[in-house]
Amino acid sequence: MTQTQPAPACSLPCSILLLAGGRGSRMGGQDKGLVAWRGQPLIAHVQAVVRPLSDDLIISCNRNAERYRAYADRLVEDGQKDFPGPLAGVLAGLATARHPWLLVLACDAPQIDAALIQALLDARGNDTRPVMVQQAGQWQPMFSLIPTALLGDLRQAWDNGERSLLRALAAHGLRPLPCAADDPRLSNFNTPELLSEAGPKPLA
């Protein structure tokens, strides 16, 4: 596993959005971000990595706002009820972000590290194409970097019926950040079985 290396805050001129607004259907309806792993909520593990990297940390949540508030500078919720999907959370995050770029991460990927975040930022070009992790050829929209200038276009796509974050971003020429199929930093613990398989942290 790649060792986490703290990155200077000045090298990360972006807002950060942690998506925790899902239905949690594969968790039996539990709020995924608040499910415990290694003694802490999943959201706490992700927040601990990204907190030093931005002065604009946003969490998208549709319930339990009082519990999420301690982990973010601001909270947003979907403009529509009934858990319409991650694109809705991203639209809310883009609308409130204070920086020109918004880093989007899932709340159930607790092994993310600062080196991967820096790699996403380094993959930006001079235009407004979004960046997304591509794991063994498969796009991973829950690890994305999106210019806030795309908010209007993405809202239009939503109004036209688009609900897929991947398709909405792919329309703007995605830049890939290639990662290996077995990169542990991209592991999503979105079922009780996966949390159990991850097991306790080995003793030092």
MDAnalysis code that builds the backbone (N, CA, C; Angstrom):
import MDAnalysis as mda
import numpy as np

u = mda.Universe.empty(612, n_residues=204, atom_resindex=np.repeat(np.arange(204), 3), trajectory=True)
u.add_TopologyAttr("name", ["N", "CA", "C"] * 204)
u.add_TopologyAttr("resid", np.arange(1, 205))
u.add_TopologyAttr("resname", ["MET", "THR", "GLN", "THR", "GLN", "PRO", "ALA", "PRO", "ALA", "CYS", "SER", "LEU", "PRO", "CYS", "SER", "ILE", "LEU", "LEU", "LEU", "ALA", "GLY", "GLY", "ARG", "GLY", "SER", "ARG", "MET", "GLY", "GLY", "GLN", "ASP", "LYS", "GLY", "LEU", "VAL", "ALA", "TRP", "ARG", "GLY", "GLN", "PRO", "LEU", "ILE", "ALA", "HIS", "VAL", "GLN", "ALA", "VAL", "VAL", "ARG", "PRO", "LEU", "SER", "ASP", "ASP", "LEU", "ILE", "ILE", "SER", "CYS", "ASN", "ARG", "ASN", "ALA", "GLU", "ARG", "TYR", "ARG", "ALA", "TYR", "ALA", "ASP", "ARG", "LEU", "VAL", "GLU", "ASP", "GLY", "GLN", "LYS", "ASP", "PHE", "PRO", "GLY", "PRO", "LEU", "ALA", "GLY", "VAL", "LEU", "ALA", "GLY", "LEU", "ALA", "THR", "ALA", "ARG", "HIS", "PRO", "TRP", "LEU", "LEU", "VAL", "LEU", "ALA", "CYS", "ASP", "ALA", "PRO", "GLN", "ILE", "ASP", "ALA", "ALA", "LEU", "ILE", "GLN", "ALA", "LEU", "LEU", "ASP", "ALA", "ARG", "GLY", "ASN", "ASP", "THR", "ARG", "PRO", "VAL", "MET", "VAL", "GLN", "GLN", "ALA", "GLY", "GLN", "TRP", "GLN", "PRO", "MET", "PHE", "SER", "LEU", "ILE", "PRO", "THR", "ALA", "LEU", "LEU", "GLY", "ASP", "LEU", "ARG", "GLN", "ALA", "TRP", "ASP", "ASN", "GLY", "GLU", "ARG", "SER", "LEU", "LEU", "ARG", "ALA", "LEU", "ALA", "ALA", "HIS", "GLY", "LEU", "ARG", "PRO", "LEU", "PRO", "CYS", "ALA", "ALA", "ASP", "ASP", "PRO", "ARG", "LEU", "SER", "ASN", "PHE", "ASN", "THR", "PRO", "GLU", "LEU", "LEU", "SER", "GLU", "ALA", "GLY", "PRO", "LYS", "PRO", "LEU", "ALA"])
u.atoms.positions = np.array([
    [0.850, -1.201, 0.000],
    [0.000, 0.000, 0.000],
    [0.875, 1.236, 0.000],
    [0.492, 2.193, -0.815],
    [1.258, 3.427, -0.879],
    [1.144, 4.180, 0.436],
    [2.267, 4.582, 0.973],
    [2.272, 5.297, 2.241],
    [1.728, 6.700, 2.056],
    [0.913, 7.107, 2.996],
    [0.354, 8.457, 2.947],
    [1.445, 9.486, 3.169],
    [1.509, 10.466, 2.289],
    [2.460, 11.560, 2.423],
    [1.674, 12.857, 2.511],
    [1.767, 13.577, 3.620],
    [1.037, 14.840, 3.715],
    [1.424, 15.783, 2.587],
    [0.446, 16.408, 1.993],
    [0.696, 17.353, 0.916],
    [0.475, 18.769, 1.420],
    [1.311, 19.710, 0.988],
    [1.111, 21.088, 1.417],
    [-0.248, 21.602, 0.994],
    [-0.926, 22.307, 1.899],
    [-2.261, 22.797, 1.595],
    [-2.258, 23.699, 0.368],
    [-1.181, 24.461, 0.161],
    [-1.138, 25.389, -0.955],
    [-1.123, 24.675, -2.294],
    [-0.756, 23.384, -2.322],
    [-0.714, 22.653, -3.577],
    [-2.064, 22.050, -3.913],
    [-3.055, 22.266, -3.061],
    [-4.362, 21.659, -3.245],
    [-5.454, 22.729, -3.265],
    [-5.486, 23.561, -4.305],
    [-6.482, 24.643, -4.339],
    [-7.840, 24.129, -4.776],
    [-8.435, 23.286, -3.949],
    [-9.719, 22.724, -4.325],
    [-10.619, 22.595, -3.103],
    [-11.916, 22.557, -3.375],
    [-12.879, 22.160, -2.363],
    [-12.961, 20.637, -2.390],
    [-13.419, 20.046, -1.296],
    [-13.534, 18.595, -1.206],
    [-14.952, 18.239, -0.804],
    [-15.544, 17.312, -1.548],
    [-16.897, 16.846, -1.269],
    [-16.859, 15.369, -0.922],
    [-17.348, 15.017, 0.253],
    [-17.495, 13.624, 0.656],
    [-18.960, 13.242, 0.493],
    [-19.205, 12.248, -0.332],
    [-20.574, 11.830, -0.619],
    [-21.050, 10.825, 0.417],
    [-22.040, 11.223, 1.191],
    [-22.603, 10.353, 2.228],
    [-24.122, 10.433, 2.212],
    [-24.672, 10.661, 1.024],
    [-26.102, 10.894, 0.938],
    [-26.905, 9.751, 0.369],
    [-26.285, 8.558, 0.272],
    [-26.973, 7.442, -0.357],
    [-27.975, 6.746, 0.549],
    [-28.733, 5.859, -0.066],
    [-29.764, 5.114, 0.642],
    [-29.166, 4.025, 1.533],
    [-27.950, 3.547, 1.181],
    [-27.320, 2.474, 1.958],
    [-28.040, 1.145, 1.830],
    [-28.589, 0.890, 0.630],
    [-29.397, -0.324, 0.456],
    [-28.580, -1.586, 0.659],
    [-27.311, -1.567, 0.255],
    [-26.479, -2.765, 0.445],
    [-25.986, -2.900, 1.882],
    [-26.235, -1.873, 2.681],
    [-25.948, -1.921, 4.116],
    [-27.231, -2.116, 4.921],
    [-28.263, -2.621, 4.268],
    [-29.520, -2.835, 4.969],
    [-30.220, -1.549, 5.349],
    [-29.956, -0.478, 4.590],
    [-30.586, 0.804, 4.875],
    [-29.835, 1.665, 5.871],
    [-28.693, 1.179, 6.370],
    [-27.899, 1.986, 7.298],
    [-27.254, 3.163, 6.570],
    [-27.000, 4.215, 7.299],
    [-26.284, 5.363, 6.763],
    [-24.803, 4.976, 6.696],
    [-24.312, 4.714, 5.469],
    [-22.979, 4.124, 5.304],
    [-21.874, 4.911, 5.991],
    [-21.927, 6.218, 5.859],
    [-20.843, 7.025, 6.422],
    [-20.696, 6.887, 7.918],
    [-21.746, 6.452, 8.585],
    [-21.731, 6.347, 10.044],
    [-21.527, 4.912, 10.534],
    [-21.389, 3.968, 9.596],
    [-21.112, 2.580, 9.977],
    [-19.675, 2.489, 10.481],
    [-19.475, 1.783, 11.562],
    [-18.153, 1.716, 12.199],
    [-17.222, 0.763, 11.462],
    [-15.959, 1.175, 11.369],
    [-14.871, 0.349, 10.846],
    [-13.629, 0.693, 11.650],
    [-13.024, -0.326, 12.224],
    [-11.843, -0.098, 13.070],
    [-12.119, 0.930, 14.160],
    [-13.308, 0.855, 14.724],
    [-13.632, 1.659, 15.893],
    [-14.135, 3.061, 15.629],
    [-14.223, 3.455, 14.345],
    [-14.700, 4.802, 14.017],
    [-15.649, 4.735, 12.830],
    [-16.535, 5.725, 12.680],
    [-17.385, 5.764, 11.487],
    [-16.526, 5.856, 10.222],
    [-17.011, 5.281, 9.139],
    [-16.272, 5.354, 7.882],
    [-15.947, 6.793, 7.512],
    [-16.887, 7.711, 7.728],
    [-16.654, 9.108, 7.370],
    [-15.475, 9.689, 8.124],
    [-15.231, 9.220, 9.341],
    [-14.130, 9.746, 10.145],
    [-12.780, 9.379, 9.537],
    [-12.684, 8.190, 8.965],
    [-11.422, 7.763, 8.351],
    [-11.101, 8.621, 7.126],
    [-12.108, 8.846, 6.281],
    [-11.883, 9.665, 5.093],
    [-11.601, 11.114, 5.486],
    [-12.372, 11.625, 6.430],
    [-12.195, 13.011, 6.867],
    [-10.809, 13.242, 7.446],
    [-10.267, 12.272, 8.161],
    [-8.945, 12.429, 8.770],
    [-7.861, 12.621, 7.711],
    [-8.039, 12.005, 6.549],
    [-7.063, 12.152, 5.465],
    [-7.214, 13.507, 4.773],
    [-8.443, 13.900, 4.479],
    [-8.631, 15.092, 3.646],
    [-8.696, 16.392, 4.426],
    [-8.969, 16.336, 5.715],
    [-9.132, 17.565, 6.500],
    [-7.941, 18.512, 6.382],
    [-6.685, 18.029, 6.415],
    [-5.568, 18.968, 6.310],
    [-5.367, 19.533, 4.910],
    [-6.102, 19.040, 3.918],
    [-5.792, 19.348, 2.536],
    [-6.662, 20.435, 1.915],
    [-7.658, 20.911, 2.634],
    [-8.524, 21.950, 2.082],
    [-9.164, 22.746, 3.206],
    [-9.437, 24.021, 2.922],
    [-10.172, 24.856, 3.872],
    [-11.662, 24.875, 3.532],
    [-12.070, 23.990, 2.615],
    [-13.470, 23.945, 2.190],
    [-13.893, 22.478, 2.053],
    [-14.235, 21.889, 3.170],
    [-14.619, 20.481, 3.224],
    [-16.138, 20.388, 3.361],
    [-16.762, 19.761, 2.376],
    [-18.222, 19.683, 2.286],
    [-18.633, 18.215, 2.394],
    [-19.702, 17.953, 3.109],
    [-20.281, 16.610, 3.136],
    [-21.697, 16.682, 2.584],
    [-21.983, 15.796, 1.642],
    [-23.339, 15.643, 1.129],
    [-24.028, 14.547, 1.924],
    [-25.071, 14.901, 2.643],
    [-25.817, 13.925, 3.445],
    [-27.298, 14.268, 3.392],
    [-28.129, 13.249, 3.457],
    [-29.574, 13.452, 3.405],
    [-30.263, 13.058, 4.701],
    [-29.480, 12.709, 5.715],
    [-30.005, 12.370, 7.035],
    [-28.847, 12.483, 8.027],
    [-29.175, 12.466, 9.300],
    [-28.164, 12.499, 10.368],
    [-27.218, 13.691, 10.262],
    [-27.754, 14.837, 9.854],
    [-26.906, 16.028, 9.685],
    [-26.197, 16.398, 10.975],
    [-26.839, 16.206, 12.110],
    [-26.227, 16.582, 13.378],
    [-24.970, 15.776, 13.664],
    [-24.896, 14.560, 13.157],
    [-23.705, 13.739, 13.368],
    [-22.608, 14.062, 12.361],
    [-22.993, 14.413, 11.152],
    [-21.996, 14.725, 10.124],
    [-21.381, 16.114, 10.312],
    [-22.088, 16.998, 10.993],
    [-21.645, 18.393, 11.071],
    [-20.229, 18.533, 11.648],
    [-19.862, 17.662, 12.556],
    [-18.542, 17.744, 13.190],
    [-17.402, 17.429, 12.229],
    [-17.717, 16.826, 11.085],
    [-16.674, 16.384, 10.164],
    [-16.473, 17.314, 8.971],
    [-17.214, 18.416, 8.885],
    [-17.159, 19.244, 7.677],
    [-17.256, 20.723, 8.001],
    [-16.870, 21.542, 7.035],
    [-17.096, 22.979, 7.142],
    [-18.545, 23.314, 6.821],
    [-19.097, 22.562, 5.864],
    [-20.486, 22.796, 5.467],
    [-21.127, 21.482, 5.056],
    [-22.433, 21.413, 5.202],
    [-23.208, 20.268, 4.751],
    [-24.114, 20.699, 3.601],
    [-24.338, 19.789, 2.658],
    [-25.327, 20.015, 1.605],
    [-26.209, 18.779, 1.531],
    [-27.368, 18.937, 0.927],
    [-28.246, 17.796, 0.707],
    [-28.801, 17.866, -0.703],
    [-29.326, 16.734, -1.171],
    [-29.846, 16.674, -2.533],
    [-31.020, 17.618, -2.707],
    [-31.122, 18.188, -3.902],
    [-32.236, 19.061, -4.192],
    [-33.557, 18.319, -4.303],
    [-33.473, 17.000, -4.554],
    [-34.667, 16.172, -4.617],
    [-34.608, 15.122, -3.519],
    [-35.759, 14.693, -3.039],
    [-35.825, 13.691, -1.991],
    [-35.746, 12.294, -2.599],
    [-35.774, 11.298, -1.754],
    [-35.791, 9.888, -2.147],
    [-34.476, 9.438, -2.767],
    [-33.341, 9.999, -2.320],
    [-32.013, 9.508, -2.653],
    [-31.817, 9.342, -4.170],
    [-31.783, 10.446, -4.925],
    [-31.715, 10.348, -6.385],
    [-30.355, 9.944, -6.949],
    [-29.314, 9.778, -6.127],
    [-28.036, 9.311, -6.633],
    [-26.913, 10.317, -6.483],
    [-25.660, 9.875, -6.754],
    [-24.496, 10.733, -6.499],
    [-24.439, 11.997, -7.337],
    [-25.011, 11.975, -8.538],
    [-24.974, 13.194, -9.345],
    [-25.682, 14.337, -8.628],
    [-26.758, 14.039, -7.927],
    [-27.470, 15.076, -7.176],
    [-26.580, 15.667, -6.088],
    [-25.842, 14.830, -5.386],
    [-24.931, 15.319, -4.363],
    [-23.810, 16.153, -4.940],
    [-23.304, 15.735, -6.098],
    [-22.231, 16.491, -6.749],
    [-22.740, 17.861, -7.195],
    [-23.945, 17.924, -7.725],
    [-24.503, 19.225, -8.119],
    [-24.606, 20.163, -6.919],
    [-25.050, 19.631, -5.784],
    [-25.135, 20.457, -4.577],
    [-23.757, 20.908, -4.121],
    [-22.769, 20.026, -4.221],
    [-21.408, 20.381, -3.834],
    [-20.797, 21.427, -4.749],
    [-20.998, 21.269, -6.055],
    [-20.476, 22.254, -7.009],
    [-21.082, 23.630, -6.778],
    [-22.344, 23.644, -6.414],
    [-23.028, 24.922, -6.221],
    [-22.513, 25.684, -5.015],
    [-21.954, 24.983, -4.049],
    [-21.505, 25.652, -2.826],
    [-19.991, 25.736, -2.702],
    [-19.249, 25.047, -3.578],
    [-17.783, 25.014, -3.492],
    [-17.191, 26.414, -3.639],
    [-16.149, 26.677, -2.862],
    [-15.530, 28.003, -2.883],
    [-14.312, 28.077, -3.802],
    [-13.829, 26.935, -4.266],
    [-12.633, 26.902, -5.117],
    [-12.988, 26.463, -6.534],
    [-12.099, 26.679, -7.505],
    [-12.415, 26.362, -8.902],
    [-12.541, 24.870, -9.203],
    [-12.028, 24.023, -8.331],
    [-12.104, 22.575, -8.532],
    [-12.730, 21.925, -7.306],
    [-13.492, 20.852, -7.556],
    [-14.126, 20.086, -6.488],
    [-13.665, 18.641, -6.563],
    [-13.003, 18.187, -5.507],
    [-12.603, 16.788, -5.395],
    [-13.758, 16.004, -4.797],
    [-14.185, 14.944, -5.478],
    [-15.320, 14.135, -5.047],
    [-14.825, 12.767, -4.594],
    [-15.177, 12.398, -3.372],
    [-14.802, 11.106, -2.812],
    [-16.008, 10.479, -2.128],
    [-16.037, 9.152, -2.112],
    [-17.105, 8.434, -1.415],
    [-16.765, 8.317, 0.067],
    [-17.808, 8.250, 0.881],
    [-17.591, 8.130, 2.326],
    [-17.174, 6.725, 2.738],
    [-17.309, 5.752, 1.824],
    [-17.030, 4.362, 2.196],
    [-15.716, 3.854, 1.604],
    [-14.772, 4.775, 1.369],
    [-13.439, 4.412, 0.876],
    [-12.408, 4.885, 1.893],
    [-12.338, 4.244, 3.051],
    [-11.523, 4.757, 4.158],
    [-10.025, 4.601, 3.977],
    [-9.576, 3.921, 2.906],
    [-8.144, 3.728, 2.718],
    [-7.552, 4.702, 1.693],
    [-8.339, 5.705, 1.309],
    [-7.803, 6.766, 0.453],
    [-6.618, 7.430, 1.143],
    [-5.669, 7.918, 0.363],
    [-4.545, 8.623, 0.987],
    [-4.221, 9.908, 0.228],
    [-3.399, 10.735, 0.843],
    [-3.074, 12.042, 0.274],
    [-2.292, 11.917, -1.021],
    [-1.525, 10.831, -1.187],
    [-0.764, 10.652, -2.422],
    [-1.691, 10.479, -3.621],
    [-2.773, 9.744, -3.450],
    [-3.728, 9.565, -4.549],
    [-4.444, 10.875, -4.857],
    [-4.790, 11.623, -3.824],
    [-5.422, 12.919, -4.037],
    [-4.489, 13.849, -4.800],
    [-3.230, 13.868, -4.423],
    [-2.272, 14.717, -5.128],
    [-2.121, 14.282, -6.582],
    [-2.163, 12.975, -6.821],
    [-2.065, 12.483, -8.194],
    [-3.249, 12.949, -9.036],
    [-4.441, 12.966, -8.448],
    [-5.599, 13.488, -9.163],
    [-5.397, 14.962, -9.526],
    [-4.896, 15.727, -8.577],
    [-4.667, 17.149, -8.831],
    [-3.584, 17.363, -9.879],
    [-2.555, 16.545, -9.838],
    [-1.465, 16.674, -10.803],
    [-1.903, 16.301, -12.216],
    [-2.982, 15.515, -12.320],
    [-3.460, 15.064, -13.628],
    [-4.276, 16.129, -14.358],
    [-4.567, 17.237, -13.701],
    [-5.326, 18.297, -14.357],
    [-4.548, 18.893, -15.518],
    [-5.268, 19.303, -16.522],
    [-4.658, 20.038, -17.622],
    [-4.954, 21.511, -17.485],
    [-4.816, 22.215, -18.579],
    [-5.073, 23.654, -18.574],
    [-6.484, 23.992, -19.018],
    [-7.303, 22.958, -19.245],
    [-8.674, 23.203, -19.663],
    [-9.625, 22.800, -18.536],
    [-10.879, 22.608, -18.863],
    [-11.866, 22.299, -17.829],
    [-12.354, 20.857, -17.923],
    [-11.487, 19.961, -18.385],
    [-11.886, 18.553, -18.407],
    [-11.759, 17.954, -17.007],
    [-12.763, 17.210, -16.557],
    [-12.661, 16.558, -15.251],
    [-11.657, 15.412, -15.289],
    [-11.177, 15.045, -14.113],
    [-10.229, 13.941, -13.942],
    [-10.935, 12.846, -13.146],
    [-10.692, 11.589, -13.529],
    [-11.320, 10.476, -12.814],
    [-10.363, 9.291, -12.757],
    [-10.354, 8.611, -11.635],
    [-9.570, 7.387, -11.516],
    [-10.113, 6.352, -12.502],
    [-9.189, 5.680, -13.167],
    [-9.537, 4.568, -14.041],
    [-8.798, 3.347, -13.511],
    [-9.541, 2.413, -12.959],
    [-8.956, 1.250, -12.294],
    [-9.042, 0.039, -13.219],
    [-7.879, -0.390, -13.705],
    [-7.827, -1.513, -14.636],
    [-8.807, -1.316, -15.794],
    [-8.855, -0.091, -16.311],
    [-9.699, 0.212, -17.458],
    [-11.125, 0.605, -17.123],
    [-11.522, 0.508, -15.865],
    [-12.881, 0.846, -15.459],
    [-12.899, 2.205, -14.750],
    [-13.777, 3.096, -15.209],
    [-13.890, 4.406, -14.578],
    [-14.461, 4.276, -13.178],
    [-13.961, 5.100, -12.256],
    [-14.408, 5.114, -10.864],
    [-14.882, 6.526, -10.514],
    [-16.157, 6.819, -10.758],
    [-16.630, 8.200, -10.563],
    [-16.591, 8.693, -9.120],
    [-16.466, 7.773, -8.153],
    [-16.380, 8.214, -6.763],
    [-14.991, 8.708, -6.378],
    [-14.099, 8.771, -7.358],
    [-12.761, 9.350, -7.185],
    [-12.548, 10.298, -8.356],
    [-13.102, 11.492, -8.246],
    [-13.118, 12.433, -9.365],
    [-12.697, 13.830, -8.929],
    [-12.219, 14.589, -9.890],
    [-11.886, 15.997, -9.686],
    [-12.604, 16.779, -10.778],
    [-13.495, 17.680, -10.364],
    [-14.406, 18.327, -11.304],
    [-14.249, 19.840, -11.228],
    [-14.058, 20.509, -12.363],
    [-14.034, 21.979, -12.335],
    [-15.432, 22.517, -12.054],
    [-15.518, 23.478, -11.164],
    [-16.831, 24.026, -10.816],
    [-17.462, 24.767, -11.994],
    [-16.659, 25.111, -12.995],
    [-17.199, 25.767, -14.191],
    [-18.181, 24.872, -14.948],
    [-18.178, 23.564, -14.672],
    [-19.094, 22.648, -15.347],
    [-20.471, 22.592, -14.696],
    [-20.684, 23.337, -13.620],
    [-21.950, 23.244, -12.907],
    [-23.143, 23.468, -13.832],
    [-23.112, 24.496, -14.641],
    [-24.236, 24.790, -15.514],
    [-24.534, 23.657, -16.484],
    [-23.482, 23.101, -17.093],
    [-23.666, 22.006, -18.038],
    [-24.205, 20.760, -17.350],
    [-23.705, 20.472, -16.158],
    [-24.166, 19.285, -15.443],
    [-25.609, 19.463, -14.967],
    [-25.963, 20.674, -14.585],
    [-27.361, 20.934, -14.223],
    [-28.277, 20.732, -15.435],
    [-27.806, 21.171, -16.597],
    [-28.606, 20.989, -17.805],
    [-28.784, 19.516, -18.115],
    [-27.705, 18.736, -17.941],
    [-27.801, 17.293, -18.164],
    [-28.821, 16.676, -17.212],
    [-28.799, 17.127, -15.939],
    [-29.780, 16.632, -14.959],
    [-31.198, 16.984, -15.400],
    [-31.401, 18.217, -15.820],
    [-32.727, 18.655, -16.242],
    [-33.205, 17.873, -17.465],
    [-32.246, 17.370, -18.263],
    [-32.594, 16.575, -19.439],
    [-32.805, 15.099, -19.107],
    [-32.700, 14.759, -17.816],
    [-32.980, 13.391, -17.397],
    [-31.779, 12.540, -17.069],
    [-30.565, 13.076, -17.209],
    [-29.370, 12.284, -16.895],
    [-29.265, 12.080, -15.384],
    [-28.978, 10.856, -14.966],
    [-28.801, 10.562, -13.550],
    [-27.465, 9.881, -13.258],
    [-26.695, 9.581, -14.294],
    [-25.403, 8.923, -14.122],
    [-24.290, 9.959, -14.029],
    [-23.574, 9.960, -12.920],
    [-22.440, 10.874, -12.772],
    [-21.378, 10.578, -13.820],
    [-21.118, 9.307, -14.086],
    [-20.100, 8.947, -15.068],
    [-20.463, 9.468, -16.455],
    [-21.672, 9.231, -16.902],
    [-22.057, 9.693, -18.240],
    [-22.046, 11.217, -18.326],
    [-22.498, 11.867, -17.260],
    [-22.522, 13.326, -17.272],
    [-21.120, 13.908, -17.405],
    [-20.148, 13.310, -16.715],
    [-18.775, 13.805, -16.789],
    [-18.086, 13.365, -18.077],
    [-18.411, 12.153, -18.551],
    [-17.769, 11.647, -19.770],
    [-18.081, 12.536, -20.967],
    [-19.205, 13.220, -20.928],
    [-19.566, 14.125, -22.023],
    [-18.603, 15.299, -22.134],
    [-17.736, 15.473, -21.126],
    [-16.804, 16.607, -21.126],
    [-15.352, 16.156, -21.258],
    [-15.140, 14.932, -21.753],
    [-13.788, 14.477, -22.059],
    [-12.946, 14.182, -20.842],
    [-13.231, 13.089, -20.187],
    [-12.538, 12.730, -18.953],
    [-11.040, 12.522, -19.159],
    [-10.270, 13.016, -18.214],
    [-8.849, 12.694, -18.132],
    [-8.696, 11.526, -17.162],
    [-8.054, 10.426, -17.573],
    [-7.917, 9.280, -16.674],
    [-6.707, 9.390, -15.756],
    [-6.875, 8.905, -14.532],
    [-5.746, 8.657, -13.645],
    [-5.681, 7.144, -13.464],
    [-4.788, 6.456, -14.186],
    [-4.765, 4.998, -14.135],
    [-4.306, 4.489, -12.767],
    [-5.011, 3.476, -12.270],
    [-4.649, 2.805, -11.027],
    [-4.774, 1.298, -11.224],
    [-4.030, 0.554, -10.441],
    [-4.035, -0.899, -10.568],
    [-5.339, -1.493, -10.051],
    [-5.671, -2.669, -10.553],
    [-6.905, -3.346, -10.143],
    [-6.909, -3.654, -8.653],
    [-5.726, -3.893, -8.093],
    [-5.640, -4.287, -6.678],
    [-5.205, -3.133, -5.776],
    [-5.360, -1.893, -6.238],
    [-4.978, -0.747, -5.404],
    [-5.917, -0.680, -4.203],
    [-5.418, -0.928, -2.987],
    [-6.297, -0.983, -1.814],
    [-6.922, 0.357, -1.460],
    [-6.352, 1.445, -1.952],
    [-6.888, 2.762, -1.614],
    [-8.256, 3.003, -2.218],
    [-8.611, 2.207, -3.223],
    [-9.882, 2.383, -3.913],
    [-10.962, 1.447, -3.393],
    [-10.668, 0.697, -2.358],
    [-11.639, -0.266, -1.830],
    [-12.847, 0.451, -1.245],
    [-14.038, 0.054, -1.710],
    [-15.293, 0.570, -1.167],
    [-15.884, -0.464, -0.226],
    [-16.080, -0.103, 1.019],
    [-16.679, -1.012, 1.997],
    [-18.169, -0.701, 2.084],
    [-18.910, -1.160, 1.073],
    [-20.314, -0.775, 0.986],
    [-21.282, -1.907, 1.305],
    [-20.766, -3.005, 1.848],
    [-21.635, -4.072, 2.350],
    [-21.078, -4.537, 3.696],
    [-21.904, -5.122, 4.560],
    [-21.395, -5.651, 5.836],
    [-20.318, -6.697, 5.633],
    [-20.436, -7.492, 4.554],
    [-19.454, -8.536, 4.294],
    [-18.077, -7.945, 4.003],
    [-18.040, -6.890, 3.205],
    [-16.752, -6.270, 2.892],
    [-16.123, -5.642, 4.126],
    [-16.925, -5.034, 4.973],
    [-16.400, -4.491, 6.223],
    [-15.803, -5.589, 7.083],
    [-16.488, -6.717, 7.136],
    [-16.014, -7.840, 7.939],
    [-14.735, -8.428, 7.377],
    [-14.689, -8.540, 6.037],
    [-13.498, -9.102, 5.397],
    [-12.277, -8.213, 5.596],
    [-12.502, -6.895, 5.693],
    [-11.382, -5.977, 5.883],
    [-10.682, -6.229, 7.200],
    [-11.460, -6.651, 8.201],
    [-10.886, -7.063, 9.472],
    [-10.289, -5.935, 10.277],
    [-9.849, -6.254, 11.491],
    [-9.221, -5.257, 12.337],
    [-7.844, -4.864, 11.849],
    [-7.434, -3.696, 12.254],
    [-6.090, -3.227, 11.870],
    [-5.030, -4.073, 12.546],
    [-4.039, -4.559, 11.763],
    [-2.992, -5.389, 12.389],
    [-2.248, -4.631, 13.465],
    [-1.829, -5.366, 14.481],
    [-1.050, -4.754, 15.560],
    [0.332, -4.400, 15.053],
    [0.870, -3.259, 15.530],
    [2.198, -2.825, 15.099],
    [3.260, -3.713, 15.718],
])
